[in-house]
Amino acid sequence: MTIIDKIEQEQLKSDVTEFNVGDTVKVNTRVVEGGKERIQIFQGIVIGKHGGKGLNSSFTVRKISYGTGVERVFCIHSPRIEGVDLVKRGSVRRAKLNYLRSRLGKKATLVKSAD
């Protein structure tokens, strides 16, 4: 094990919530405004996961806000992420849900899984 691997192991979070592409999640992020710090929630559908299980792994969450699609990319092991809460599971057949970008309203929702 190299020095870089040891440093990455120290940075990894141990309490990562298991979720997949198509799931609806709430991402709790720490936001610093001036001298104050608060937690902001971003709820949406996970449209992609990137980077595997290492320190560089990330995921993209998309939501519709006032008729406009908003996407954010989050690093799973970032210290700015307070936690990820699973709202509901989605049943999908693809690894990347880029086709949701062209859909609005109820067409942009996914079917619940049988679990």
N, C-alpha and C positions, 0 to 999 in steps of 0.2 A: 504494500500500500504506500503510495507516494505521499508527499507532504500536502499536495493539493487535495488529494482524496480525504485526508484527515481533516483539513480545514472545512471542506464541503460537508463532511459528516457532522461537524459541530453546528453548522448553520441549518441543517434540515430540521423541520418541525416533526414532532412525533405524533401529534394529535390532528392529523389531516382527515377530514371527512371524505368518505368514499362517494363519488358521484361519477356519472358518465355523461356522454354527449346526449342531448335531448332532455335532460333533467332540468327542472326549474329550481333555482337556488337563490338564496339570499346571501350576498357577500357583505360582511361587516368590515368596513375599512376605517382606519384611523385617519382623520383629516385634521391638519394643524392650520388654524386661522389666527394669525397674530400670535399671541402668547397662549391661546387656548387650544385644547385638543378635544375633539368629539368623535363619535362613531357615526358614520353615514352608511345606510343600507342601500345596496344596489340589487334589485331583484329582477331576474330575467332567465332566459333559456340558454343553456350552455350549447354553443354552436360548434365548438371545436376544442380539442386538447392538443397541446404541442409539447415536445421535449421529453416524453417518457416519465421516469420517476426520479430524475436527478434534481439538482438544485436549480437548473434552468427551466424546469417544467412550468408551463403556464396554461391558462384556459381563457376562452373568449366567451363573454356573456352578452346577450342582446336583449333589449327590451324596447317596447314602443312607448314613447313619451309624447303625449299631445299630438299624435299622428305622425311623429318622426321617429325613425329607427335610431337607437343609440347603442353603440357597442363599446365595451371596455375589455381590455386584456389585463388579466391579473396574474402575477407570479404566485404560485401555490405556497412557496416557502418564504414569501416576503414578510418582513416584520410589520409592514403597514396593514396586513390582513389580520384582523382580529379572529375571524372564523368564517366558515362557510356552513350555512344551514340548508339542508335539503328540504324543499317544500313538497315537490311531487316528482315521481319518476315518469319518464317519457319513453315510449316505445318507438325506436327508430331503427333503420337498417343501414345507415351510413355513418361514417366516421366524422364527416364535416357536413354541417347543415347550411351551406351557403345559399341554398335555394330559398331560405326563409327571408333573405334580404329583399326579395322582390314581392313579398306578401305583406299585407296590412290587415288589421282587424282580426276576425275569427279565423281567417285562413292561415294566420301566422302561428296559431296554437298547434300543439301536438296531442296525439291520442295518449291517454294514460296506459301504462303497461299493465299486464295481467297480474303482476306481483301483489 
